[in-house]
Amino acid sequence: MPVQKPTIQTQLNLSRLFLDFFRSEKFSGFLLIGCTALSLFIANSGWGEGYIHFWHQTLGPLSVSHWINDGLMAIFFLLVGLEIEREIYIGELSSFRQAALPIVAAVGGMLIPAGIHLLFNAGTPTMSGAGIPMATDIAFALGVLSLAGKSVPPALKVFLTALAIIDDLGAILVIALFYTSELSWIYLLSALSLFGVLFYLGKRGLMFLPIYILGGIAMWYCMYKSGVHATISGVLLAFAIPFGKGAHASLSEKLQHFLHPVVAYGIVPLFALANTGIVLGQELTHTLFSLNSLGILVGLFAGKPIGVFLFSYLSVQFKFATLPSGVAWKHIAAAGLLAGIGFTMSIFITLLA
């Protein structure tokens, strides 16, 4: 019996389905998980040593992994900052009570995990690692959330994004105050001055993107040289770029549309490949049961959800904040669990602690 070939219409329908899937956030989530699994597999195979060496070899002044974590991830934070800026002007964070919820939730998501770590490690040399479970890995958290597709309320994504940014800014502040041995105030003030100039130009209505890009690169360099995590420059640049009236032709909207595929299908998968090459062995098993590791794990997987949910609940009960539209308490609880993914900042602070 001859095999029936698919018709042209069938092929076109399949192509559209594939393109729709490829363009969806769900695909970027699957891509992130796939890259993580691939990285773990290679790191524990016969190619593991060469694979790990590749990410640690120097390319100019920095290693390949540092270029990704400090350089490319600043672009990721630029995109996230632009999305938050839009929500502040015309979206879910446009009122004080709406904006207050992720701020309060982030505070709870930092204090409770840090307190749990201190309970495990009080009076030991590893108590300095209390900052490790404070952060949320926004790339992985949003990647996992995207797997739920359109069933996720849009406001929940905004809540989790804002929560993760505040968490990361808090972690950056912890790094600057407690882990940076040689903070360069000259470079830090230079970075903040550049932000001030760009912010002023944005408020004056300057719509020439190259000025912001060049200023952002200079701000990134100064932030990096200051000793503060350079990715914060991406968030600052986002708030300097003028939002305008929120039309699709605005500079902010155009930049978002350009950066989204670059970040989702390029930068985030690279980040996963560079940071998840963990060798699973006996040493890892021994390390997992140390007081430091137990404090981190319990802080992230129990303390973070408890802190996010408890502080959110209390802030709503006391009329300080309000739940976003379409978001129930079960969604806040789920966001708390996702906030326990503290990969990027946790690794960074672990190296410093």
C-alpha positions as CSV (number, residue, x, y, z in Angstrom):
1,M,0.0,0.0,0.0
2,P,1.6,3.3,-1.1
3,V,2.5,5.8,1.7
4,Q,0.3,8.9,1.4
5,K,2.4,12.1,1.3
6,P,1.3,15.0,3.4
7,T,-0.5,17.7,1.4
8,I,0.9,21.2,1.0
9,Q,-1.9,22.5,3.3
10,T,-1.0,20.0,6.0
11,Q,2.7,21.0,5.7
12,L,1.7,24.7,6.0
13,N,-0.5,23.9,9.1
14,L,2.4,22.0,10.7
15,S,4.7,24.9,9.9
16,R,2.4,27.4,11.5
17,L,2.0,25.2,14.6
18,F,5.8,24.9,14.9
19,L,6.3,28.6,14.5
20,D,3.6,29.4,17.1
21,F,5.3,27.0,19.5
22,F,8.7,28.3,18.8
23,R,7.6,31.9,19.4
24,S,5.8,31.0,22.6
25,E,7.2,31.4,26.1
26,K,6.6,27.7,26.6
27,F,9.2,26.9,24.0
28,S,11.8,29.1,25.7
29,G,11.0,27.3,29.0
30,F,11.5,23.9,27.4
31,L,14.7,25.2,25.8
32,L,16.0,26.3,29.2
33,I,15.2,22.9,30.8
34,G,16.7,21.1,27.9
35,C,20.0,23.1,28.1
36,T,20.2,22.4,31.8
37,A,19.8,18.7,31.3
38,L,22.3,18.7,28.4
39,S,24.8,20.6,30.6
40,L,24.5,18.1,33.5
41,F,24.8,15.2,31.1
42,I,28.0,16.4,29.4
43,A,29.6,17.5,32.7
44,N,29.2,13.9,34.1
45,S,30.3,12.2,30.8
46,G,33.7,11.6,29.4
47,W,33.7,15.1,27.9
48,G,33.1,16.7,31.3
49,E,36.6,17.9,32.1
50,G,36.9,19.6,28.7
51,Y,33.4,21.0,28.9
52,I,33.9,22.7,32.3
53,H,37.4,23.9,31.2
54,F,35.7,25.6,28.1
55,W,33.5,27.8,30.3
56,H,36.4,28.7,32.6
57,Q,38.9,29.6,29.9
58,T,39.7,33.3,29.6
59,L,38.5,35.4,26.7
60,G,40.3,38.8,27.2
61,P,40.0,40.0,30.8
62,L,37.2,37.5,31.8
63,S,36.4,33.9,31.5
64,V,33.7,32.7,29.1
65,S,31.2,32.1,31.9
66,H,31.9,35.5,33.4
67,W,31.2,37.2,30.0
68,I,27.8,35.4,30.0
69,N,27.0,36.0,33.7
70,D,28.2,39.6,34.0
71,G,27.9,40.7,30.3
72,L,25.1,39.0,28.5
73,M,22.9,38.7,31.6
74,A,23.0,42.5,31.9
75,I,21.0,42.5,28.6
76,F,18.6,40.0,30.1
77,F,18.1,42.4,33.1
78,L,17.6,45.2,30.6
79,L,14.7,43.4,29.0
80,V,13.2,42.5,32.4
81,G,13.6,46.1,33.5
82,L,11.8,47.4,30.4
83,E,8.9,45.0,31.1
84,I,8.7,46.2,34.7
85,E,8.9,49.8,33.6
86,R,5.9,49.2,31.3
87,E,3.9,47.6,34.2
88,I,4.7,50.6,36.5
89,Y,3.4,53.1,33.9
90,I,0.3,51.3,32.5
91,G,0.1,47.8,34.0
92,E,-0.2,45.7,37.1
93,L,2.2,47.9,39.2
94,S,0.7,51.3,38.3
95,S,-0.8,51.9,41.8
96,F,1.0,52.0,45.1
97,R,-1.0,49.0,46.6
98,Q,-0.3,46.9,43.6
99,A,3.4,47.8,43.5
100,A,3.7,47.2,47.3
101,L,2.9,43.5,47.1
102,P,6.0,42.2,45.3
103,I,8.2,44.6,47.4
104,V,6.8,43.2,50.7
105,A,6.9,39.6,49.3
106,A,10.6,40.1,48.3
107,V,11.5,41.3,51.8
108,G,9.9,38.2,53.3
109,G,11.6,36.1,50.7
110,M,15.0,37.5,51.8
111,L,14.6,37.7,55.6
112,I,13.1,34.2,56.3
113,P,15.7,32.2,54.3
114,A,18.6,34.2,55.7
115,G,17.2,33.7,59.2
116,I,16.9,29.9,58.6
117,H,20.5,29.8,57.4
118,L,21.7,31.6,60.5
119,L,19.8,29.1,62.7
120,F,21.7,26.2,61.1
121,N,25.1,28.0,61.1
122,A,25.1,30.4,64.1
123,G,28.6,30.6,65.6
124,T,30.3,28.7,62.7
125,P,32.6,30.0,60.0
126,T,29.8,29.3,57.4
127,M,27.3,31.8,59.0
128,S,28.7,34.3,56.4
129,G,26.7,32.4,53.8
130,A,23.4,33.7,55.1
131,G,23.1,35.8,51.9
132,I,23.1,32.7,49.7
133,P,19.4,31.7,50.0
134,M,18.2,35.3,49.7
135,A,18.2,35.6,45.9
136,T,15.7,34.4,43.2
137,D,17.0,33.3,39.8
138,I,14.7,35.2,37.6
139,A,15.8,33.4,34.4
140,F,15.0,29.9,35.7
141,A,11.9,31.0,37.7
142,L,10.3,32.6,34.6
143,G,11.4,29.7,32.4
144,V,9.7,27.2,34.7
145,L,6.6,29.4,34.9
146,S,6.4,29.7,31.1
147,L,5.9,25.9,30.9
148,A,2.4,26.4,32.1
149,G,1.7,28.5,29.0
150,K,-1.5,30.6,28.8
151,S,-3.0,29.1,32.0
152,V,-0.8,31.5,34.0
153,P,-2.5,34.8,34.9
154,P,-0.4,37.6,33.2
155,A,-0.4,39.5,36.5
156,L,1.4,36.5,38.2
157,K,4.3,36.8,35.8
158,V,4.5,40.5,36.6
159,F,4.4,39.7,40.3
160,L,7.1,37.1,40.0
161,T,9.3,39.2,37.8
162,A,9.1,42.2,40.1
163,L,9.7,40.0,43.1
164,A,12.8,38.4,41.5
165,I,14.2,41.8,40.5
166,I,13.8,43.1,44.0
167,D,15.4,39.9,45.4
168,D,18.3,40.3,43.1
169,L,18.8,43.9,43.9
170,G,18.7,43.0,47.6
171,A,21.3,40.3,46.9
172,I,23.4,42.8,45.0
173,L,23.2,45.2,48.0
174,V,24.2,42.3,50.4
175,I,27.2,41.6,48.1
176,A,28.2,45.3,48.1
177,L,27.9,45.7,51.9
178,F,29.2,42.4,53.2
179,Y,31.1,40.5,50.5
180,T,32.9,43.2,48.5
181,S,36.3,43.7,50.1
182,E,37.4,46.6,47.8
183,L,34.4,48.6,46.8
184,S,35.6,51.4,44.4
185,W,33.5,54.4,45.2
186,I,34.9,56.4,42.3
187,Y,33.6,53.8,39.8
188,L,30.3,53.3,41.6
189,L,29.7,57.1,41.7
190,S,30.7,57.3,38.0
191,A,28.1,54.5,37.2
192,L,25.4,56.3,39.1
193,S,26.3,59.6,37.5
194,L,26.0,58.1,34.1
195,F,22.6,56.7,35.1
196,G,21.5,60.2,36.3
197,V,22.5,61.7,32.9
198,L,20.7,59.0,30.9
199,F,17.6,59.3,33.1
200,Y,17.6,63.1,32.7
201,L,17.9,62.7,28.9
202,G,15.0,60.2,28.9
203,K,12.8,62.6,30.9
204,R,13.7,65.3,28.4
205,G,12.4,63.1,25.6
206,L,15.6,62.1,23.8
207,M,14.7,59.2,21.5
208,F,18.1,58.4,20.0
209,L,18.8,54.8,21.0
210,P,22.6,54.7,20.3
211,I,23.1,57.3,23.1
212,Y,21.5,55.0,25.6
213,I,23.3,51.9,24.4
214,L,26.8,53.7,24.6
215,G,25.9,55.2,28.0
216,G,24.7,51.7,29.1
217,I,28.0,50.1,28.1
218,A,30.0,52.8,29.9
219,M,27.7,52.3,33.0
220,W,28.2,48.5,32.9
221,Y,32.0,49.0,32.8
222,C,32.0,51.4,35.7
223,M,29.7,49.1,37.7
224,Y,31.9,46.1,37.0
225,K,35.0,48.0,38.0
226,S,33.3,49.2,41.2
227,G,33.0,45.7,42.6
228,V,29.2,45.7,42.5
229,H,27.5,43.0,40.3
230,A,27.5,44.5,36.8
231,T,24.0,43.2,35.8
232,I,22.4,46.0,37.9
233,S,23.4,48.3,35.1
234,G,20.8,46.6,32.8
235,V,18.0,47.4,35.2
236,L,19.2,51.0,35.6
237,L,19.4,51.5,31.9
238,A,15.9,50.2,31.4
239,F,14.5,52.9,33.7
240,A,16.5,55.5,31.9
241,I,15.1,54.7,28.5
242,P,11.9,56.8,27.9
243,F,8.7,54.9,28.0
244,G,6.7,57.6,26.3
245,K,3.0,57.0,26.1
246,G,3.4,53.2,25.8
247,A,2.6,53.1,22.1
248,H,4.1,50.3,20.0
249,A,6.3,52.9,18.3
250,S,7.9,54.0,21.6
251,L,11.6,53.4,22.1
252,S,11.0,51.1,25.0
253,E,8.5,48.9,23.2
254,K,10.7,48.6,20.1
255,L,13.7,47.6,22.2
256,Q,11.6,45.0,24.0
257,H,10.4,43.4,20.8
258,F,14.0,43.3,19.5
259,L,15.5,41.8,22.7
260,H,12.9,39.2,23.5
261,P,14.0,36.5,21.0
262,V,17.7,37.3,21.5
263,V,17.3,36.8,25.3
264,A,14.8,33.9,25.2
265,Y,16.6,31.8,22.5
266,G,20.1,33.0,22.9
267,I,21.2,34.5,26.2
268,V,19.1,32.4,28.7
269,P,20.1,29.0,27.1
270,L,23.7,30.0,27.1
271,F,23.4,31.0,30.7
272,A,22.0,27.6,31.5
273,L,24.7,25.8,29.7
274,A,27.4,27.8,31.4
275,N,26.1,27.5,35.0
276,T,24.7,24.0,35.4
277,G,27.7,21.9,34.6
278,I,27.7,20.3,38.0
279,V,29.7,17.1,38.6
280,L,27.6,14.7,40.6
281,G,29.8,12.6,42.9
282,Q,30.6,11.5,46.4
283,E,32.0,14.9,47.3
284,L,28.7,16.5,46.3
285,T,26.8,14.1,48.5
286,H,29.0,14.9,51.5
287,T,28.7,18.7,50.8
288,L,24.9,18.5,50.6
289,F,24.7,17.3,54.2
290,S,26.9,20.0,55.7
291,L,25.3,22.7,57.9
292,N,26.0,25.3,55.3
293,S,24.2,23.4,52.5
294,L,21.3,22.4,54.8
295,G,20.8,26.0,55.7
296,I,20.9,27.0,52.0
297,L,18.5,24.2,50.9
298,V,16.0,24.6,53.7
299,G,16.2,28.4,53.3
300,L,15.5,28.2,49.6
301,F,12.9,25.4,49.4
302,A,11.0,26.1,52.7
303,G,12.0,29.6,53.9
304,K,11.5,31.3,50.5
305,P,7.9,30.1,49.9
306,I,7.0,30.7,53.6
307,G,8.5,34.2,53.5
308,V,6.9,35.2,50.2
309,F,3.4,33.9,51.2
310,L,3.4,35.0,54.8
311,F,4.5,38.6,54.1
312,S,2.1,38.8,51.1
313,Y,-0.8,37.6,53.2
314,L,-0.1,40.0,56.1
315,S,0.3,43.0,53.7
316,V,-3.1,42.3,52.1
317,Q,-4.8,41.6,55.4
318,F,-3.5,44.9,56.8
319,K,-4.7,46.7,53.6
320,F,-1.1,47.8,52.8
321,A,-1.2,45.9,49.4
322,T,-3.7,44.2,47.1
323,L,-3.7,41.0,45.1
324,P,-3.3,41.5,41.4
325,S,-6.3,40.8,39.1
326,G,-6.8,37.2,38.4
327,V,-4.3,36.1,41.0
328,A,-5.4,33.9,43.9
329,W,-3.5,32.8,47.0
330,K,-2.6,29.5,45.4
331,H,-0.8,31.5,42.7
332,I,1.2,33.4,45.4
333,A,2.1,30.1,47.0
334,A,3.3,28.8,43.6
335,A,5.3,32.0,43.0
336,G,7.0,31.4,46.4
337,L,8.1,28.0,45.4
338,L,9.5,29.3,42.1
339,A,11.3,32.1,44.0
340,G,13.2,29.3,45.7
341,I,15.2,28.9,42.5
342,G,18.2,31.0,43.5
343,F,20.7,29.7,41.0
344,T,22.6,32.7,39.7
345,M,23.0,35.0,42.7
346,S,23.4,32.0,45.0
347,I,26.3,30.7,43.0
348,F,27.8,34.1,42.9
349,I,27.5,34.8,46.7
350,T,28.7,31.2,47.4
351,L,32.0,32.0,45.5
352,L,32.3,35.2,47.6
353,A,31.3,33.9,51.0
